[in-house]
Amino acid sequence: MAETMVKICGLQDVEVLKSMIHLPVDYIGFVFAPSRRKVSPAQAAELIAELGNWETGGIPQAAGVFVNPGLKELGELLSIAALDVIQLHGQESPEFCREVKLAFPEAKVWKALSVSDQAHAESGGGYAHMESYAGAVDALLLDTYDTHQSGGSGRTFAWETIPAYRQVAARHGLPLFIAGGLHPGNVGELLAGYAPDGVDVSSGVESGGIKDIAKMTAFVGRVKQS
């Protein structure tokens, strides 16, 4: 069984990033959508440069989080900050995702889907809608429904909906990441019960809105030891 991938999102500070270089993290996320965690392209470039100093495992890949960006915006940003992943967190259509893949072949495209409740999951906004993204994206991410759409809500969704999403994602060979309200105390339960391909955490490894190295270490340890 493949090792569960870990993405830690919302990094803003170089010193915090330097404190993490011993952790076996697969992806580091930078938020470019409206958020208290938002960084500028120049800030992201400085942070991405630090990833080459990683000490444990491979070098983490850089993921940028966007909400309904334009191709021009993405192009300008990627010319400054070399992202490995473009994570789309708004109402981006499958057609737009295909355009992004064609325009920026050097980057993977992930699409985040918001989950509010079982009824939503069974609607066009849920796993039935996932089918249309087959061939348009490289991975799918489930996150708690948030009116701001940039993630980081700090709330879990109904995990019992995950198997239906997993079935669709697996049918199309798409890795499935889970976000929303994860922290060191509950990620083990998620992994034991639902075995996602990857997990994405932000506020759950913070103290007072700042990334906490002890919480990040505990979170990564629980994922990688599962």
N, C-alpha and C positions, 0 to 999 in steps of 0.2 A: 504494500500500500504506500502511495506517495506521501511524503511528509507534508503536513499542512503548511501553507504559505502564510506569512505574517506581513501585514502592511500597517505601519504606524503613520498616521496622517496628522496634518496640521503643524508641521515643524516650521519654526520661525527663527530660531536662535542658533547661531553657529556653535556656541559653547555647549548648549544642550546636545546638539548633534555629535560633538566631539566626545561627550560623555557616554554615547551609545555605541561607539565603534567596536565594542567587544560583543555586542548582541547579534545573534544570527537572525537578522531581519531581512526579508526578501524585497520589500518595497518601502520607500519613504515617500509620503504624500505631501504635496504643497498645494495650498488652497489659493486659487485665483478668483474664486467667486466671492461675492459680498459675505464677509464673515469677520469675526474678531481675530481669526487666524490667517487672514488674507496676507499674502506676501506680494511684493512687486517682482517683475521678471528679473531685475538685477539682484534682489535678495535671493531669489531662487537659484540663480546662477552661482552665487557665492556658496550657498548651501550644497548644491550639487557637486561643486568642486571638492568638498570635504568627503564625499562618498568614496573617493579613490583611496582614502586612508583606512578603510574598514579592515578590522583585524580578524573577524570571525566569519567563516563561510565565504560565500562569494560577495562581490560588491552589490549592495542593494540597488535596485532600479528606481529611477525617479519618476513619480507619477504626479501629474497635474490635475487638479479637480476644477472643473468648469461647469457653469450653468448657462445653457443656451448661448454658447459663443458663436462668433462668425468665423468663417475660414480665414479672413484677413487678420482678425485678432489672434487666432492660433498661429498663423504664419509668423507674425511679428514677434510673438512670445517665444516660439521655438527657435527663432534666429538668435535669441539672447540666452535662453535657458534650454539646454538640451534634454528634453524629456524622453523617457522610454515608454511612458504610458500616458495617453490622453483619456482621462476619466470624465465621462459626460453625465452630469447629475440633474439635468433639467428635462424638458419635454422633447429632446432631440429625437427625430424620427429615424427609422432604419435607413431611409434614403440619405439623410444627412450624415449618419455614421459611415455609410459607404463612401460618401464624398470625402470625409475626413481621412479614411483609410487610403484612398487613392491619392489625396493631396500630400499626405505625410506618411509614406510607406515605411519610414524608419521607426515609427512609433506604433505601439499596440493601442487599440481602442477598446475601452471598457465602457459598458453602459450600466448605470445604476437604475434600479427599479425600486420605487417606493412601495412599501407594504403597510397598509393601515390596519386591516382586519380580514377575516375570512371572506367576507362579502367582496371586499376590494380585490383580494387575491383571485377570486373566481371571475372577476369582471375583465373588461378589455385592458385594464391597467395592470393586470396580474399575469399569471403564467400563460394564459391563452395568448397574451400579447407578446410573450417572449419569442414565439415561433418566428415572428416577422424580423427579428434581429439576427437570425441564423445567416451566416455568411457576411454580415455587416459589421460584426464586432469580434473581438478576440477573447472576451470574458464578460460575465455578467455579475453584478453585485446587488444584493438585496439590502435595503436600508429601511429604517423606520420612516414612515410617511412624515414629512416635515414641510410645512408651508413655505419655509425659506429655501428648501431644496438643496442646500449645500452640505447636508449631513451634519454630524456633530450634535444631534438632538439629545444624546445621552439616554435614550429610551429604547428598550427592546420592542420587537414586534412579536406576533404570534408564531413562535418557532414551529408549531405543528403544521404550518403551511409550507415549510421548507421542502419536504419530500416531493411534493408535486412540482415545485420549481426545479428541483434537482433532476427529476425525470426528464423534463424538457431540455434542460441544459446538457445532460449527458447524451441525450439522443442526437444532439448537434455537436458533440465534442467540445462544449464550452465550459471552462472552469467556472465554478460558482463560489463567489466570495460572500461572506455574511458580515454586515456592519450593524450598528445601532445598539447602543447601550451595553456594549461588551466591556468587561473589566476582568481583573485577575480572579475575582471570586465566582464568576459565572461562565467563563470561557470553557472550562473543563466539561461542564454539563452540556454545552452546545456541541463540543467535539464528540463526546461520548454518545449523544443521542442522534446527531444528524450528520456528522462527518463531512463538513463542507471542504472544498478544495483550499479555501483560504479564509482568513479573518482580517477585518479592518477595524482598527481602534483609534480613537482620538481622545475624547473627553474622559474615557475610562482609565487613562493612564496619566491624568493630570491631577495636580493639587493646587487649588486656587487659580485655575486657568493656566497653569504652567506645567509643561511636561515634567513628570516626576520619575527620575531614573530608577528608584526602587520599584515603583509600580510597573514601569516598562520592563524591567528585568523579570519581575514575577510573572507578568503576562506572557512574555516570550518563552520563559521557562516552562510554563504550564502547557503552552501550545506544542512546543518542540519535544516535550517529554511524553506527550499523550500517545 
